Amino acid sequence: MKVRDVLKRYEAFCPPELSLEGDQVGLQIGSLDKDVKRVMVTLDIREQTVQEAIANQVDLLIVKHAPIFRPIKNLVYDQGMNGIYVDLIKADIAVYVSHTNIDVVEGGLNDWFCDLLGITHVEPLHETLPGQGIGRIGDIESMEFQDLALKVKETFHLDSVRLVEYPGYIDTPVTRVAICGGSGQSFAKDALEKGADVLITGDIYYHNAQDFLSQGLRAIDPGHYIEILFVHGVSALFERWSQEEGWELDILGSRVSTNPFYHL
C-alpha cells in the first residue's frame, strides 16, 4: 500500500483541520506515493529515532512533534537538525506529523490521559471548534491534592512531578481536574472558569505558577514527555485498522527515549 492510503485512514479519524491555527501538521518529508510495508510511531524525531527507524527498515514515521518547525536555511549536514533531515531523506523514510489535531480529536491523546487518571464527565477545556477543543476537564473521585500528584507520578512512570501550591496546603481535597498534554498553561483561565481545582500540564513558568495560586488554581506539572502515550495510543489504532482492513503492514512503536530531562 501507499503512504496516501495509510494517511487517508488516519486522517478520517484525526483530520488535520482540527489543528490549532498555524500548527505544523501533515506530510513533512517523503512522497504520498511511496510504498509502505512498515510504519513506526514516535513522539519526537531525534538522531536516535532516525537510527532506530533505519535499523528497523521503516518506510513511514508517524510523529507528534514536527521535526521541521523553523525555516530551513540550508542542508549542510553538520549544522543543527540538518543531519536528521538528510539521513531521513537518504533512507527514503517518509514523515507525517500529527500535532494538535490528536490533542483536539475526540478519543485522542487528552481523552487517553483522562481514561488513565479516572477523570469522568469530560468536556473540552478550551473550545477551538463547536463542541471540540484542546485539553479536557472533568470530575475525579475526591482525593487530597498530594494523592492526585502521586497518582499522576505513578500513572506516567515519572521520577518526579512539580507541584504548584504553597507548603501546608497539599492535603486540600480535589474533585474537578483539567488536563492538557504538552504545554497548556495558557488555558489556566479556561480551567478556572470551568471550576477546576487543579490543572495538570507541562512546562509551567515560575511567574505563571504564582499567578495560578493568586487566582485559586493549583497545578501539577508532570513535564511535556507524558505525551509519550501518543506512541502506544496511535500504534494501537493502526493495529486495529490493519486487522479491520486486512493490511499487510507492520506497526512499530518507538522504543528509544527522547526525553531531554532527568532529575537527580
Disulfide bonds with the S-S distance in Angstrom:
none
